[in-house]
Amino acid sequence: MNLVDDTHNYEGAISQFCHDNFPTTIFMAGEISHPGISDLDFLIIDKSPKISDSVKPFLAGGNVIVMPREHFRFIDNIEQFKLKRLQGEELSIDPVIDGESFSIIEVIEWLPERILKCEALSQLNVNRRDALLLHKSICRSIKSVEKIVGDKYQIVGVNEARSCNSIIADEIISQCVTYGQKAWQDFETYVYDNKIISGSARGKVAICDHYSFNDKFQLLLLYFGAMLQIDCGLSSALSRKVSVVTKDLYVAQGFSTFSRNRWTTISDIYDWFVSRKMTRGMIKYGWLL
């Protein structure tokens, strides 16, 4: 399907998705900032979505997020979206308990995976739309690092990349890798210098085809090492994909409390999916289903 540069097609896809899943509560996550490039992100409460063929192209290969109603109020402590209710009941959302710790975790969980995704795509003949979607995603992490470390990275902005057709897909992906790696290095230094997490780690990560590496992203390995110490279903699932050996692992008290509580909430959501034999739509760590 050719997505024309017109919000009318998006509005039709939104209406169709809501109609197909009526009367289930549905939110849209994010906004249509660049018609023809932007994808649609839906969040649906309590059940697997029905996705018609006319809606699939607007998802750009992504999943519809499925949230158990009982855990929805914690969503901003798991991942933060601009949510717009499209239909169904009003649901409340708890405020973020520890914004500083959340910002650190968000970068740890997103940036290495996005760098690896970019590196994988750099080996392929990637189309411009996919490159731009990934670029926006990694830019979010890079901007977060800028706020945390107080630095600025010269990666091309989202609006400029999307409006300037002379910036080709390969160039976009190359910038994502270069500035993503630089941001990660600076971020690791910040976390170590501020004694949020410290220690040394080695290990193997094989979560999915692109999210696989050996003895890289040491801070991520330390974080995984800490989460693997938690006795829950999500940690058991992670242990089948990740092998980590840590030495002198230290996690600051406040960060430890927030990260462990957040992880066990995600694990409860993981258990909910497993109990229903659902394999798609989990808000975080859906690779482990």
Backbone torsions as a table, in degrees:
resi	resn	phi	psi	omega
1	MET	NA	136.6	178.5
2	ASN	-93.4	114.3	179.5
3	LEU	-81.4	108.5	-179.7
4	VAL	-76.0	161.0	-176.6
5	ASP	-80.9	67.7	-172.7
6	ASP	-153.2	129.7	-179.3
7	THR	-68.1	-15.4	-178.2
8	HIS	-58.9	-42.5	-179.9
9	ASN	-64.3	-38.3	178.1
10	TYR	-66.1	-43.5	179.4
11	GLU	-61.1	-36.9	177.0
12	GLY	-65.2	-40.9	179.3
13	ALA	-66.5	-39.6	177.7
14	ILE	-62.8	-46.3	179.5
15	SER	-62.0	-40.9	-179.9
16	GLN	-64.8	-43.3	-180.0
17	PHE	-62.9	-44.0	179.1
18	CYS	-63.9	-42.0	178.7
19	HIS	-61.9	-44.3	-177.7
20	ASP	-65.6	-25.1	-175.1
21	ASN	-116.4	18.4	178.0
22	PHE	-66.0	140.0	2.6
23	PRO	-100.2	23.2	-176.7
24	THR	-58.2	144.6	178.3
25	THR	-69.9	128.5	-175.6
26	ILE	-134.0	138.8	172.5
27	PHE	-120.8	153.5	166.7
28	MET	-101.8	132.2	179.7
29	ALA	-102.3	118.8	-177.6
30	GLY	91.0	-164.2	-176.6
31	GLU	-145.7	165.5	179.1
32	ILE	-91.0	86.6	-175.7
33	SER	-84.2	-28.2	-178.3
34	HIS	-138.4	86.2	179.2
35	PRO	-53.0	137.0	-176.6
36	GLY	96.3	-21.1	178.5
37	ILE	-119.7	-47.2	-177.8
38	SER	-56.4	144.7	171.8
39	ASP	-100.7	165.9	175.6
40	LEU	-98.6	133.5	176.6
41	ASP	-120.6	115.9	178.7
42	PHE	-106.9	150.9	170.4
43	LEU	-126.3	127.8	-177.0
44	ILE	-122.8	144.8	-175.0
45	ILE	-95.2	124.1	164.1
46	ASP	77.5	-9.7	-176.6
47	LYS	-147.6	156.2	177.0
48	SER	-64.9	137.7	-176.6
49	PRO	-81.7	154.0	166.5
50	LYS	-93.7	125.5	-176.8
51	ILE	-122.8	111.0	-178.7
52	SER	-77.3	161.3	-179.9
53	ASP	-61.0	-28.4	-179.3
54	SER	-74.4	-18.8	-179.2
55	VAL	-93.6	-31.6	-173.6
56	LYS	-51.4	-43.4	-178.1
57	PRO	-60.3	-27.1	-177.7
58	PHE	-79.7	-12.6	177.4
59	LEU	-85.5	-12.1	178.5
60	ALA	53.3	38.8	177.1
61	GLY	83.3	-2.4	-178.0
62	GLY	-83.7	174.4	178.9
63	ASN	-98.9	153.2	166.6
64	VAL	-82.1	129.2	179.5
65	ILE	-73.0	132.6	175.8
66	VAL	-113.5	124.3	-179.5
67	MET	-120.1	128.8	170.9
68	PRO	-63.2	137.1	-178.9
69	ARG	-56.0	-39.3	-175.4
70	GLU	-67.0	-18.9	-179.1
71	HIS	-110.8	-2.4	-175.0
72	PHE	-59.3	-36.1	-174.8
73	ARG	-65.0	-17.7	179.6
74	PHE	-89.2	2.6	-166.8
75	ILE	-58.5	-37.8	-177.6
76	ASP	-69.0	-16.4	174.7
77	ASN	-89.7	-5.9	177.7
78	ILE	-104.2	-54.0	175.6
79	GLU	-156.5	145.0	-172.9
80	GLN	-109.9	127.8	178.5
81	PHE	-126.3	159.8	165.2
82	LYS	-87.8	100.8	-174.2
83	LEU	-94.6	132.8	175.1
84	LYS	-123.2	119.2	-179.3
85	ARG	-71.4	127.5	-179.8
86	LEU	-98.8	-35.8	177.5
87	GLN	-163.0	162.0	177.2
88	GLY	94.6	-162.6	-170.5
89	GLU	-81.5	154.3	171.8
90	GLU	-74.1	132.7	179.1
91	LEU	-128.3	138.1	-178.1
92	SER	-86.5	155.0	-180.0
93	ILE	-126.7	129.3	177.5
94	ASP	-71.2	146.5	175.7
95	PRO	-68.2	160.3	177.7
96	VAL	-66.8	130.4	-175.3
97	ILE	-73.7	-40.4	-176.2
98	ASP	-143.1	92.1	-174.4
99	GLY	-62.7	-36.8	-179.6
100	GLU	-65.1	-46.9	179.2
101	SER	-64.9	-39.5	177.8
102	PHE	-58.7	-45.1	-178.6
103	SER	-61.5	-39.4	178.4
104	ILE	-64.9	-47.2	-178.7
105	ILE	-63.6	-40.2	-178.7
106	GLU	-57.1	-42.9	178.9
107	VAL	-69.2	-43.7	-179.9
108	ILE	-58.0	-43.8	-174.5
109	GLU	-79.9	-24.2	-174.0
110	TRP	-102.1	-46.8	-167.1
111	LEU	-64.8	-48.3	178.4
112	PRO	-59.2	-41.3	179.3
113	GLU	-63.1	-39.8	178.5
114	ARG	-67.8	-39.5	176.5
115	ILE	-60.5	-46.4	179.9
116	LEU	-63.9	-37.5	176.7
117	LYS	-63.1	-43.2	177.9
118	CYS	-63.5	-42.6	179.7
119	GLU	-62.9	-38.8	178.0
120	ALA	-65.8	-42.6	-179.3
121	LEU	-69.6	-26.3	-179.7
122	SER	-65.4	-18.2	178.3
123	GLN	-88.8	-2.6	-175.9
124	LEU	-117.2	168.1	174.7
125	ASN	-88.1	75.3	-172.5
126	VAL	-74.5	141.2	177.2
127	ASN	-80.5	160.9	-171.7
128	ARG	-65.0	-38.6	-178.5
129	ARG	-63.3	-44.9	178.5
130	ASP	-62.6	-39.1	178.3
131	ALA	-63.0	-41.4	-178.6
132	LEU	-69.3	-37.7	177.5
133	LEU	-64.2	-42.8	178.9
134	LEU	-68.9	-37.5	177.7
135	HIS	-59.1	-45.4	178.8
136	LYS	-61.6	-39.2	-178.6
137	SER	-65.3	-47.4	-178.1
138	ILE	-72.3	-29.9	176.7
139	CYS	-61.6	-34.4	177.6
140	ARG	-60.0	-43.8	178.9
141	SER	-67.9	-41.1	-179.9
142	ILE	-64.1	-40.8	177.0
143	LYS	-63.2	-36.5	176.9
144	SER	-63.8	-41.4	177.5
145	VAL	-62.9	-41.5	178.3
146	GLU	-55.1	-44.4	-179.6
147	LYS	-66.9	-36.1	-176.6
148	ILE	-74.2	-47.5	-173.8
149	VAL	-94.1	-12.6	179.6
150	GLY	74.9	30.2	179.0
151	ASP	-117.8	176.0	-179.5
152	LYS	-135.4	135.1	-179.5
153	TYR	-114.3	143.2	-169.6
154	GLN	-92.1	27.9	176.1
155	ILE	-65.8	142.4	-180.0
156	VAL	-59.0	138.7	-177.7
157	GLY	-71.4	159.9	-177.6
158	VAL	-60.8	-48.3	-178.6
159	ASN	-63.0	-41.3	179.6
160	GLU	-65.3	-44.8	-179.4
161	ALA	-61.9	-37.9	-176.1
162	ARG	-80.2	-23.7	-178.0
163	SER	-96.4	-14.6	-176.4
164	CYS	-107.0	100.8	-176.6
165	ASN	-68.3	-15.0	-179.9
166	SER	-75.5	-14.4	176.2
167	ILE	-85.1	105.9	-172.1
168	ILE	-80.8	164.4	-175.6
169	ALA	-58.4	-44.1	-178.0
170	ASP	-61.4	-38.8	178.8
171	GLU	-66.6	-40.1	178.6
172	ILE	-61.5	-48.5	-178.5
173	ILE	-64.6	-39.4	178.8
174	SER	-60.5	-42.8	177.8
175	GLN	-64.7	-39.4	179.0
176	CYS	-58.2	-44.3	-179.5
177	VAL	-66.9	-48.9	-176.1
178	THR	-60.3	-52.1	-176.2
179	TYR	-78.9	-27.6	174.2
180	GLY	-63.6	-44.2	179.1
181	GLN	-65.9	-41.2	179.0
182	LYS	-63.5	-44.5	179.4
183	ALA	-61.9	-41.0	-179.9
184	TRP	-63.0	-43.6	179.4
185	GLN	-60.1	-45.7	179.8
186	ASP	-65.9	-37.8	179.9
187	PHE	-65.3	-46.0	177.1
188	GLU	-56.4	-45.9	179.8
189	THR	-59.0	-43.4	179.2
190	TYR	-60.4	-47.7	-177.7
191	VAL	-63.0	-42.3	178.9
192	TYR	-67.6	-45.4	-177.4
193	ASP	-63.4	-31.7	-179.6
194	ASN	-93.2	8.3	173.4
195	LYS	54.4	41.7	175.4
196	ILE	-84.1	-46.7	172.2
197	ILE	-138.6	141.6	174.5
198	SER	-149.7	170.1	-177.5
199	GLY	127.0	-171.8	175.0
200	SER	-129.7	154.5	-176.7
201	ALA	-151.3	149.8	168.7
202	ARG	-139.2	155.3	-179.6
203	GLY	167.7	-178.9	-177.3
204	LYS	-124.6	133.0	176.4
205	VAL	-119.9	127.2	178.9
206	ALA	-141.1	67.5	-175.2
207	ILE	-81.6	-41.7	174.2
208	CYS	-156.0	-177.3	-173.1
209	ASP	-53.6	-49.0	-177.8
210	HIS	-87.6	-25.2	-176.4
211	TYR	-92.8	66.9	-176.9
212	SER	-143.0	135.6	178.4
213	PHE	-167.6	165.8	175.5
214	ASN	-123.4	129.0	170.0
215	ASP	52.3	40.0	173.3
216	LYS	-123.8	171.5	176.2
217	PHE	47.8	60.8	-172.5
218	GLN	-57.2	-38.5	179.5
219	LEU	-62.0	-39.3	176.2
220	LEU	-63.5	-40.8	177.8
221	LEU	-62.8	-40.8	177.1
222	LEU	-62.4	-41.6	178.6
223	TYR	-63.8	-46.8	176.7
224	PHE	-60.1	-40.0	178.7
225	GLY	-59.4	-40.7	178.3
226	ALA	-67.6	-41.6	-178.7
227	MET	-69.6	-31.1	179.4
228	LEU	-67.9	-16.7	178.1
229	GLN	-77.8	-11.7	-178.5
230	ILE	-83.7	131.7	-178.4
231	ASP	-84.4	92.9	179.4
232	CYS	-158.6	168.9	-176.5
233	GLY	-63.3	-38.2	-178.9
234	LEU	-65.4	-39.6	177.8
235	SER	-65.9	-38.7	176.8
236	SER	-62.4	-41.8	178.3
237	ALA	-66.1	-41.4	178.9
238	LEU	-63.2	-36.5	-178.1
239	SER	-64.3	-19.9	176.9
240	ARG	-81.0	-12.2	-178.7
241	LYS	-116.1	-15.6	-172.9
242	VAL	-133.6	133.1	174.8
243	SER	-124.3	116.7	-174.4
244	VAL	-131.7	136.3	171.4
245	VAL	-118.2	120.5	-179.3
246	THR	-111.4	156.6	176.2
247	LYS	-133.8	132.3	178.7
248	ASP	55.5	40.3	-179.7
249	LEU	-66.9	126.9	176.7
250	TYR	-130.6	134.4	176.4
251	VAL	-130.9	125.3	-178.6
252	ALA	-58.8	147.3	-172.0
253	GLN	-54.8	-53.9	-176.6
254	GLY	-62.6	-43.1	178.3
255	PHE	-63.8	-41.4	-179.7
256	SER	-61.3	-45.4	-179.0
257	THR	-61.6	-48.4	-179.1
258	PHE	-64.6	-47.8	-175.4
259	SER	-64.4	-37.5	179.7
260	ARG	-69.9	-42.7	178.2
261	ASN	-63.8	-41.8	178.7
262	ARG	-63.2	-43.3	-178.2
263	TRP	-63.6	-42.1	-179.4
264	THR	-68.6	-31.2	174.1
265	THR	-65.4	-44.8	176.6
266	ILE	-61.5	-36.9	178.2
267	SER	-64.0	-38.8	176.0
268	ASP	-60.9	-39.6	177.4
269	ILE	-66.7	-41.7	176.3
270	TYR	-57.7	-46.3	179.4
271	ASP	-61.3	-38.1	178.1
272	TRP	-60.6	-44.6	177.8
273	PHE	-64.4	-44.9	-178.7
274	VAL	-61.8	-41.9	-177.8
275	SER	-64.4	-24.4	180.0
276	ARG	-102.6	5.4	179.4
277	LYS	55.8	37.7	177.1
278	MET	-95.7	134.5	-174.7
279	THR	-116.4	1.1	-178.5
280	ARG	-137.8	146.0	171.7
281	GLY	105.2	-0.3	-179.6
282	MET	-69.1	138.9	-171.2
283	ILE	-63.8	-38.8	176.3
284	LYS	-137.6	148.4	174.7
285	TYR	60.2	33.2	175.7
286	GLY	-64.1	-18.8	175.4
287	TRP	-58.0	-25.9	-173.0
288	LEU	-85.2	-6.6	179.6
289	LEU	-72.9	NA	NA
